[in-house]
């Protein structure tokens, strides 16, 4: 159960619902749209399934989320209610505060390649992509021991969307990107400029035209080559399962 602060103060009452451990991350996941239980768990992989069940039940009881039949009529999914949608600016403000004040709190164990790649997936400017598939292979060094299965990952870019793969999708690779996970996280968060890191800490091998366009596609730089303007923190979904749905889709396409 959420903490009961025994006060009528609105901050106290809201905190009884929202400030329980894991709850902000669950709301963060559902801000991207309705999700199944397993989808939510993949986005917050360190929460136990029992605790996730309890948190979802509490949020349902408080009217923050609702459980709905899935469109395919198989099982259920969870989505935000209007009250849950009203938490969107709260989560965004919390993320902005974290961007400003928690930079020194990022530990090596926090450097999750899956979280980074999932964030890059949501960051891609689809309108800037060429009219063909582009395959990026990421090879990370400095990965925490608990994250080594994510040391090599792929992004498949296309105007219709971006896929994340944990296993080789079987396509020709246009660019291979190598570097320490911490350096990539610093660039992603805006703590370091792409133009300063590329070619020194971060190495990009492959098609030179794609390499020049990449920082624009990933919104690291503008078309003019200047740093992209600051924006709201991007709320990242992380923790891919053993095989992502995209992995299965790519495997099926090769069968």
Buried (B, 14 or more C-beta within 10 A) or exposed (E): EBEEEEEEEEEBEEBBBBBBEBBBBBBBBBBEEBBBBEBBBBBBEEBEEEBBEBBBEBBBEBEBBBBEEEEEEEEEBBBBBEBBBEBBEEBBEBBBEBBEEEEEEBEEEEBBBBBBBBBBBEBBEEEBBBEEBBBBBBBBEBBBEEBEEBBBBBBBBBEEEBBBBBBEBEBEBBBBBBBBBBBBBBBBBBEBBBBEBBEEBBEBEBBEEBBEBBBBBBBBBEEEEEBBEEEEBBBBBBBBBEEBEBBEEBBEEEE
